[in-house]
Amino acid sequence: MTECIPEDLTTLTNKLTAVSERLLSLAEDLYGPRATTEWTFVGVEVNDRPPSLVYYPEKGWVTISLSTKVIDNADQCLFQLAHEVGHLLYPIADPRTSILPPTITLNEGVSTHFSLIALQMYSGEDACQNAYENLRLHSQNYFAALNL
């Protein structure tokens, strides 16, 4: 998935938006349609924050925000992107109040599972196994959610 490493940030975010739309279609095929259409997905951002969905309630928009770790690491890029695409299936912010409740464990498990599926499909079994082992050793909450 070399699409994750273009020359500049604008090109990167444009390409990642296109990839995320393909991943969202795959996620909906695997897990069913999005739970709500109150939020419109408008693209991908890359910044110094941890990966997450970012809500713009005044416009009804949601973006995927990825960390700068994706710039030089295609597998990290794909894992983060697919994980946040998984969250797009069930965005949790209330569009009327902008209140952002905690993400439920099941949502984290589905999103983590989808990250591993995407890695296996696009980067191969070794990348998927490496990510799984990294989760087991360093991300106990995500690993527990994955194994529900």
C-alpha positions as CSV (number, residue, x, y, z in Angstrom):
1,M,0.0,0.0,0.0
2,T,2.6,2.5,-1.1
3,E,-0.3,5.0,-1.6
4,C,0.4,6.0,2.1
5,I,3.7,7.6,1.3
6,P,3.5,10.4,-1.3
7,E,5.7,13.4,-1.6
8,D,3.8,16.1,0.3
9,L,1.1,16.4,3.0
10,T,-1.6,17.6,0.6
11,T,-1.0,14.7,-1.7
12,L,-0.9,12.4,1.2
13,T,-4.3,13.5,2.6
14,N,-5.9,13.4,-0.8
15,K,-4.7,9.9,-1.4
16,L,-5.7,8.7,2.0
17,T,-9.2,10.1,1.6
18,A,-9.6,8.0,-1.6
19,V,-8.2,4.9,0.2
20,S,-10.4,5.5,3.2
21,E,-13.5,5.6,0.9
22,R,-12.5,2.2,-0.5
23,L,-11.9,0.9,3.0
24,L,-15.2,2.2,4.2
25,S,-17.0,0.3,1.4
26,L,-15.1,-2.9,2.4
27,A,-16.0,-2.3,6.1
28,E,-19.7,-1.9,5.2
29,D,-19.5,-5.1,3.2
30,L,-18.1,-7.0,6.2
31,Y,-19.9,-5.4,9.1
32,G,-23.0,-3.7,7.6
33,P,-23.9,-0.1,6.8
34,R,-23.0,2.9,8.9
35,A,-25.2,3.3,12.0
36,T,-26.0,6.9,11.1
37,T,-25.8,9.3,8.2
38,E,-26.0,12.4,10.4
39,W,-22.2,12.8,9.9
40,T,-20.7,13.3,6.5
41,F,-17.2,12.0,6.0
42,V,-15.2,14.7,4.3
43,G,-11.6,13.5,4.3
44,V,-8.4,12.7,6.2
45,E,-6.1,15.0,8.2
46,V,-2.5,14.3,9.3
47,N,-1.3,16.1,12.4
48,D,0.5,15.7,15.7
49,R,-2.5,14.2,17.5
50,P,-3.3,10.6,18.2
51,P,-5.4,9.0,15.5
52,S,-9.1,9.7,16.0
53,L,-12.3,10.9,14.3
54,V,-12.6,14.7,14.4
55,Y,-16.1,16.1,14.4
56,Y,-17.2,19.5,13.0
57,P,-20.7,19.7,14.3
58,E,-21.5,23.1,12.8
59,K,-21.3,21.5,9.4
60,G,-22.1,17.9,10.3
61,W,-18.7,16.8,9.1
62,V,-16.4,14.1,10.4
63,T,-12.8,13.6,9.4
64,I,-10.2,10.9,10.1
65,S,-7.2,12.4,11.9
66,L,-4.0,10.3,11.6
67,S,-0.7,10.9,13.5
68,T,2.4,11.9,11.7
69,K,3.7,8.4,12.2
70,V,1.9,7.5,9.0
71,I,4.2,9.6,6.8
72,D,7.1,7.2,6.6
73,N,5.4,3.9,7.6
74,A,3.0,2.3,5.2
75,D,1.8,-0.4,7.6
76,Q,1.2,2.1,10.4
77,C,-0.6,4.3,7.9
78,L,-2.9,1.4,6.8
79,F,-3.5,0.3,10.4
80,Q,-4.4,3.8,11.7
81,L,-6.6,4.5,8.6
82,A,-8.5,1.2,8.7
83,H,-9.0,1.6,12.5
84,E,-10.6,5.0,12.1
85,V,-12.6,3.8,9.1
86,G,-14.0,1.2,11.4
87,H,-15.1,3.9,13.8
88,L,-16.9,5.7,10.9
89,L,-19.4,2.8,10.9
90,Y,-20.6,4.0,14.3
91,P,-19.6,7.6,14.9
92,I,-20.3,8.4,18.6
93,A,-20.5,12.2,18.8
94,D,-24.1,13.5,19.2
95,P,-24.7,15.9,16.2
96,R,-27.0,18.1,18.2
97,T,-24.9,18.6,21.3
98,S,-21.4,17.7,20.1
99,I,-21.0,15.6,23.2
100,L,-18.4,12.9,22.7
101,P,-19.0,9.9,25.0
102,P,-16.4,7.2,25.5
103,T,-16.1,4.7,22.7
104,I,-17.5,1.3,23.7
105,T,-15.2,-1.7,23.8
106,L,-17.1,-3.5,21.0
107,N,-16.6,-0.5,18.7
108,E,-12.8,-0.7,19.5
109,G,-12.8,-4.4,18.8
110,V,-14.5,-4.1,15.4
111,S,-12.1,-1.2,14.5
112,T,-9.0,-3.1,15.6
113,H,-10.2,-6.3,13.8
114,F,-10.8,-4.3,10.6
115,S,-7.3,-2.8,10.9
116,L,-5.8,-6.3,10.9
117,I,-8.0,-7.4,7.9
118,A,-6.8,-4.4,5.9
119,L,-3.2,-5.1,6.8
120,Q,-3.5,-8.7,5.7
121,M,-5.2,-7.8,2.5
122,Y,-2.8,-5.0,1.4
123,S,0.4,-5.6,3.2
124,G,0.4,-9.4,3.7
125,E,0.3,-11.9,6.5
126,D,3.6,-10.9,8.1
127,A,2.4,-7.3,8.5
128,C,-0.8,-8.5,10.1
129,Q,1.0,-10.9,12.5
130,N,3.4,-8.1,13.5
131,A,0.6,-5.8,14.2
132,Y,-1.3,-8.5,16.2
133,E,1.8,-9.2,18.3
134,N,2.4,-5.4,18.8
135,L,-1.2,-5.1,20.1
136,R,-0.7,-8.1,22.4
137,L,2.5,-6.7,23.9
138,H,1.9,-3.0,23.9
139,S,-1.8,-2.2,23.6
140,Q,-3.7,-4.3,26.2
141,N,-7.0,-2.4,25.8
142,Y,-7.2,-2.8,22.1
143,F,-6.0,-6.4,22.3
144,A,-8.7,-7.2,24.9
145,A,-11.3,-5.5,22.7
146,L,-10.2,-7.5,19.7
147,N,-10.6,-10.8,21.5
148,L,-14.1,-10.3,22.8
